[in-house]
Amino acid sequence: MKRIVGVLMLGLFFVGIITMAARTVNSESPIAQEASEHPRIAKAIASLEEAIAYLKEAPHNFGGHKEKAIEASERAVRQLKLALAYRAKQDKLHPPR
């Protein structure tokens, strides 16, 4: 029973990742354009955001690592978004040929 629940949760996790990545890529902002040009970064952002949401809702603290894992993941998301914003700015200043 636990195995079935685990497999179902994993499936839902991946559906969420794909949905979030698609939403990121489909918007019209320059950062969204960069996300479409760097799909691994967009996928990493979506995965981290999904993991953060999962951790926040989890009833246990993962051996005392929950809070720090959430904080580190949130910092990673911010840095990845800043990286995409930087690329968008650079592409605007120096369009690729």
C-alpha positions as CSV (number, residue, x, y, z in Angstrom):
1,M,0.0,0.0,0.0
2,K,2.8,2.4,0.9
3,R,4.5,1.6,-2.3
4,I,1.4,2.4,-4.4
5,V,1.0,5.7,-2.6
6,G,4.7,6.5,-3.1
7,V,4.4,5.8,-6.9
8,L,1.3,7.9,-7.2
9,M,2.9,10.8,-5.4
10,L,6.0,10.5,-7.6
11,G,3.8,10.6,-10.7
12,L,1.9,13.6,-9.5
13,F,5.3,15.3,-8.7
14,F,6.4,14.8,-12.3
15,V,3.1,16.0,-13.8
16,G,3.5,19.1,-11.6
17,I,7.0,19.7,-12.9
18,I,6.0,19.4,-16.5
19,T,3.0,21.7,-16.0
20,M,5.1,24.4,-14.2
21,A,7.8,24.3,-16.8
22,A,5.3,24.6,-19.6
23,R,3.7,27.7,-17.9
24,T,7.2,29.2,-17.4
25,V,8.0,28.8,-21.1
26,N,4.7,29.9,-22.5
27,S,4.7,33.4,-20.9
28,E,5.9,36.4,-23.0
29,S,8.5,37.9,-20.7
30,P,12.2,38.1,-21.6
31,I,12.9,35.7,-18.7
32,A,10.4,33.3,-20.1
33,Q,12.2,33.5,-23.4
34,E,15.5,32.7,-21.6
35,A,13.8,29.8,-19.8
36,S,12.8,28.3,-23.2
37,E,16.4,28.7,-24.3
38,H,17.6,27.0,-21.2
39,P,15.1,24.3,-20.5
40,R,17.2,22.5,-17.9
41,I,17.2,25.6,-15.7
42,A,13.5,26.1,-16.2
43,K,13.0,22.4,-15.2
44,A,15.3,22.9,-12.1
45,I,13.2,25.9,-11.0
46,A,10.0,24.0,-11.4
47,S,11.4,20.9,-9.6
48,L,12.7,23.0,-6.7
49,E,9.4,24.9,-6.3
50,E,7.6,21.6,-6.3
51,A,10.0,20.2,-3.6
52,I,9.6,23.3,-1.5
53,A,5.8,23.0,-1.6
54,Y,6.1,19.3,-0.7
55,L,8.4,20.0,2.2
56,K,6.3,22.8,3.6
57,E,3.3,20.5,3.7
58,A,5.1,17.4,5.0
59,P,4.1,16.5,8.6
60,H,7.7,15.4,9.6
61,N,10.9,17.4,9.8
62,F,13.2,15.0,7.9
63,G,15.6,14.5,10.8
64,G,15.9,18.2,11.5
65,H,16.8,19.1,7.9
66,K,13.4,20.4,6.6
67,E,13.8,24.1,7.5
68,K,17.3,24.3,6.0
69,A,16.3,22.4,2.9
70,I,13.5,24.8,2.3
71,E,15.7,27.8,2.8
72,A,18.5,26.4,0.5
73,S,16.0,25.5,-2.1
74,E,14.4,28.9,-2.0
75,R,17.8,30.5,-2.4
76,A,18.6,28.2,-5.3
77,V,15.3,29.2,-7.1
78,R,16.2,32.9,-6.6
79,Q,19.7,32.4,-8.0
80,L,18.4,30.5,-11.0
81,K,15.8,33.2,-11.7
82,L,18.5,35.8,-11.4
83,A,20.7,33.9,-13.8
84,L,17.9,33.9,-16.4
85,A,17.2,37.6,-15.8
86,Y,20.9,38.3,-16.3
87,R,20.9,36.4,-19.6
88,A,17.8,38.2,-20.7
89,K,19.5,41.5,-20.0
90,Q,22.6,40.5,-21.8
91,D,20.7,39.3,-24.9
92,K,18.8,42.7,-24.9
93,L,22.1,44.6,-24.8
94,H,24.0,42.3,-27.2
95,P,21.5,40.3,-29.3
96,P,22.7,37.0,-30.5
97,R,23.6,36.9,-34.2
